[in-house]
Amino acid sequence: MKNQKANNTKKVLVGVCGSIAAYKICGLVRKLKEKGIDVKCILTPSAKQFITPLTLQTLSNNTVYSDMFELNLPEWKPEHISLADWADLIVIAPATAATISRLANGLADELLSSVVLASKAPVIICPAMNANMWNHPANKENAEKLSGFGYKFVGPETGELACGVEGIGRLAAVDTILNKIISVLKK
């Protein structure tokens, strides 16, 4: 069924949400590829305001997905199901409060959340947002709910945020995320 089982190549689906930290994901994709991992990316609509599909397609050597009903793919399949089945691991980096909320509440209203909800693969969430957003009781409750589902969180870290304040909410370092991915893939 899955070719990676025959050749043992691990497959990681990277979901990128709309955050200035999206540019850091280029380094993550490159490092995953250097480790021989097959990478596909999904961009949320707001992520395309920060990073282009062409950039991630070039780095991953794979099609980048963003539209639930894409018509220009080589062959049509329900992408949310085929991508969910394809992935050995799903990493959402940077993860916004909106995506965390969607997942915690079972909303499948765009491609990334639909794929995650349709998948049985492990999920790593790497939040990046303003400190007030991260610490908001609704966001904290959603993160706890996702942890209860078995999703793993990497970060956020404390440091200077894009809004110019110091606080928690910074995307974890790419190497920290990479180490967690490798650890989960070895299980």
C-alpha positions as CSV (number, residue, x, y, z in Angstrom):
1,M,0.0,0.0,0.0
2,K,2.6,2.6,1.1
3,N,5.8,2.6,-0.9
4,Q,7.8,3.9,2.0
5,K,7.2,0.7,3.9
6,A,9.0,-1.2,1.1
7,N,12.0,1.1,0.9
8,N,11.9,2.3,4.5
9,T,11.9,6.0,3.5
10,K,10.1,8.0,6.2
11,K,7.5,10.5,5.1
12,V,6.8,13.8,6.9
13,L,4.0,16.1,6.1
14,V,4.8,19.7,7.2
15,G,1.8,22.0,7.8
16,V,2.7,25.7,7.7
17,C,0.4,28.2,9.2
18,G,0.3,32.0,8.8
19,S,3.0,33.4,11.0
20,I,6.2,35.4,10.4
21,A,8.0,32.3,11.7
22,A,7.0,30.5,8.5
23,Y,10.3,31.5,6.9
24,K,12.2,29.3,9.4
25,I,10.4,26.2,8.0
26,C,12.6,26.4,4.9
27,G,15.6,25.3,7.0
28,L,13.6,22.5,8.6
29,V,12.5,21.1,5.2
30,R,16.1,21.3,4.0
31,K,17.4,19.5,7.0
32,L,14.7,16.8,6.8
33,K,15.7,16.2,3.1
34,E,19.4,16.0,4.1
35,K,18.4,13.1,6.4
36,G,16.8,11.3,3.6
37,I,13.2,12.0,4.7
38,D,10.5,12.5,2.1
39,V,8.7,15.8,2.8
40,K,5.5,17.2,1.5
41,C,4.1,20.6,2.7
42,I,0.6,22.0,3.2
43,L,0.3,25.8,3.4
44,T,-2.8,27.3,5.1
45,P,-4.2,30.2,3.1
46,S,-2.7,32.7,5.5
47,A,0.7,31.0,5.4
48,K,0.9,32.0,1.7
49,Q,1.1,35.6,2.9
50,F,4.5,34.7,4.5
51,I,6.1,32.0,2.3
52,T,5.5,30.9,-1.3
53,P,4.5,27.4,-2.4
54,L,7.4,27.6,-5.0
55,T,10.0,28.0,-2.2
56,L,8.8,24.9,-0.4
57,Q,8.3,22.9,-3.6
58,T,11.9,23.6,-4.6
59,L,13.2,22.6,-1.2
60,S,11.0,19.5,-0.8
61,N,11.1,18.4,-4.4
62,N,7.3,17.7,-4.0
63,T,4.1,19.4,-4.8
64,V,2.9,21.9,-2.2
65,Y,-0.7,21.7,-1.2
66,S,-3.0,24.4,0.0
67,D,-6.4,24.1,-1.6
68,M,-8.8,21.4,-0.5
69,F,-10.2,21.2,-4.0
70,E,-7.2,21.7,-6.2
71,L,-7.9,21.0,-9.8
72,N,-4.5,21.3,-11.4
73,L,-2.8,18.2,-9.8
74,P,-1.5,15.4,-12.1
75,E,-4.3,13.1,-11.0
76,W,-7.3,13.9,-8.8
77,K,-7.7,12.1,-5.5
78,P,-9.3,13.3,-2.3
79,E,-6.1,15.1,-1.2
80,H,-7.1,15.3,2.5
81,I,-7.3,11.5,2.6
82,S,-4.3,10.7,0.3
83,L,-2.1,13.0,2.3
84,A,-3.4,11.7,5.6
85,D,-2.6,8.1,4.5
86,W,0.8,9.1,3.0
87,A,2.3,10.6,6.2
88,D,4.3,8.7,8.8
89,L,4.3,11.9,10.8
90,I,2.6,15.3,10.6
91,V,4.4,18.4,11.9
92,I,2.6,21.7,12.2
93,A,5.2,24.5,12.3
94,P,4.5,27.3,12.9
95,A,1.1,26.4,14.5
96,T,-1.2,29.4,15.0
97,A,-3.9,29.7,17.7
98,A,-6.5,29.4,14.9
99,T,-5.1,26.0,13.8
100,I,-4.7,24.8,17.3
101,S,-8.4,25.7,17.9
102,R,-9.5,24.0,14.7
103,L,-7.8,20.8,15.6
104,A,-9.0,20.9,19.3
105,N,-12.6,21.3,18.2
106,G,-12.6,19.0,15.2
107,L,-13.1,21.6,12.6
108,A,-12.2,20.4,9.1
109,D,-12.8,23.6,7.2
110,E,-9.5,23.8,5.3
111,L,-6.9,21.3,4.0
112,L,-4.5,21.1,6.9
113,S,-7.1,20.5,9.6
114,S,-8.9,18.0,7.3
115,V,-5.7,16.0,6.8
116,V,-4.8,16.0,10.5
117,L,-8.3,14.9,11.5
118,A,-8.2,12.1,8.8
119,S,-4.8,10.8,9.7
120,K,-3.7,8.2,12.2
121,A,-0.1,9.4,12.1
122,P,1.6,11.0,15.1
123,V,1.3,14.8,15.2
124,I,3.9,17.4,16.4
125,I,2.6,20.9,17.0
126,C,5.1,23.8,17.1
127,P,3.3,26.9,18.2
128,A,4.3,30.5,17.3
129,M,2.3,33.5,18.4
130,N,2.1,36.5,20.6
131,A,2.6,35.8,24.3
132,N,-0.9,37.0,25.2
133,M,-2.4,34.7,22.5
134,W,-0.4,31.7,23.8
135,N,-1.4,32.4,27.4
136,H,-5.0,33.0,26.7
137,P,-7.2,30.5,28.6
138,A,-9.0,29.4,25.4
139,N,-5.7,28.6,23.7
140,K,-4.2,26.9,26.8
141,E,-7.4,24.8,27.0
142,N,-7.1,23.9,23.3
143,A,-3.4,22.9,23.7
144,E,-4.2,20.8,26.7
145,K,-7.0,19.1,24.8
146,L,-4.6,18.3,21.9
147,S,-2.0,16.9,24.3
148,G,-4.8,14.7,25.7
149,F,-5.3,13.4,22.1
150,G,-1.6,12.4,22.1
151,Y,-0.3,15.3,20.0
152,K,3.2,16.3,21.0
153,F,4.1,20.0,21.5
154,V,7.6,21.5,20.8
155,G,7.7,25.0,22.2
156,P,6.9,27.7,22.2
157,E,10.1,29.3,23.4
158,T,10.7,32.5,25.3
159,G,12.5,35.3,23.5
160,E,11.9,38.4,21.4
161,L,8.7,38.1,19.4
162,A,7.8,39.6,16.1
163,C,5.6,42.2,17.8
164,G,8.7,43.5,19.6
165,V,8.1,42.2,23.1
166,E,9.9,39.6,25.1
167,G,7.8,36.6,26.1
168,I,6.7,33.1,25.4
169,G,5.4,32.4,21.9
170,R,8.5,32.1,19.8
171,L,8.8,29.1,17.4
172,A,11.1,26.5,18.8
173,A,14.5,26.4,17.1
174,V,14.6,24.4,13.9
175,D,17.2,21.9,15.4
176,T,14.9,21.3,18.4
177,I,12.0,20.6,16.1
178,L,14.2,18.3,14.0
179,N,15.4,16.3,17.0
180,K,11.8,15.7,18.1
181,I,10.8,14.6,14.6
182,I,13.7,12.1,14.4
183,S,12.8,10.9,17.9
184,V,9.2,10.3,17.0
185,L,10.1,8.6,13.6
186,K,12.4,6.1,15.5
187,K,9.4,4.8,17.6
